[in-house]
């Protein structure tokens, strides 16, 4: 279950708090954040992410599923370079 463990064992409120803190640190440090996904993000998620990271870049690589970096490694490398 590896990377699912946190989602399956941590209360939702704790996850929300933890993720908000992580995103706040990224924003406060001025670290660029590029969200790469295989499908258009839900509008509510996009709005939430944009509030947390106003300078976020969102790229959609259609048809790449949950792992766009594996389905399109060269494209992801180009986006992040």
Buried (B, 14 or more C-beta within 10 A) or exposed (E): EEEEEEEEEEEEEEEEEEEEEEBEEBBEEEEEBEBBBBEEBEEEEBEBBBEBBEEBEBBBBEEBEEEBBEBBEEBBEEBEE
